């Protein structure tokens, strides 16, 4: 069975909107686009390399797809060219060759190679995809799509980079409609610039309990009398 893995950069207050650039997603009057750049370091980069090293197909919302489609197909991948950067070129090759499953109402504009429409019933399509053999279905960004999946408990794993910054407003990873669920931490590390890199796997339902002291039984009260 295939897993759906959500990768996201988030602030301490849970905002994931426009981490990469000022013009990435200004909707709702968001003015802090590009907030990740000041904290990026080699440890975060290595964590991203690990994520992209294993086989995966991409699962993208419309906005993220358009951002990626306007960038990755145009990265120089010829090592003989002056603009060639091996690390960036490796990611470009990986993204370009991966199947891109896209949540969109405009299928005629899916010009990026290996792009496929999820269709009108995204939830049913993804449930079917999960039952088939194939690589991990990796979500990058795509906050609106994540909300849909959270409402139907379809995300098996989160790979988060949590940055030491509070943004106050913006699109959040866990919005209204998120179903209660338990996760367990399976991997973590800290970056020199203060980011916390963590992988959480789905771990059943929420368990509750109490720290309140239980009332003693009659037998216990009787035992205490004899000890007094």
Secondary structure, DSSP 8 states (H G I E B T S, - for coil): ---EEEEEEEETT-B-TT-S-TTS--GGG---TTTTGGG--HHHHHHHHHHHHS-EEEEEEHHHHHHHHTTGGGS---TTSTT--HHHHHHHHHHHHS-EEEE-S-GGG--STTEEE--S-HHHHHHHHHHS-SSEEEEES-HHHHHHHHHTT---EEEEEEES---SSS-BSS-TT-----EEEEEEEE-TTS-EEEEEEE-SS------S-----HHHHHHHHHH-
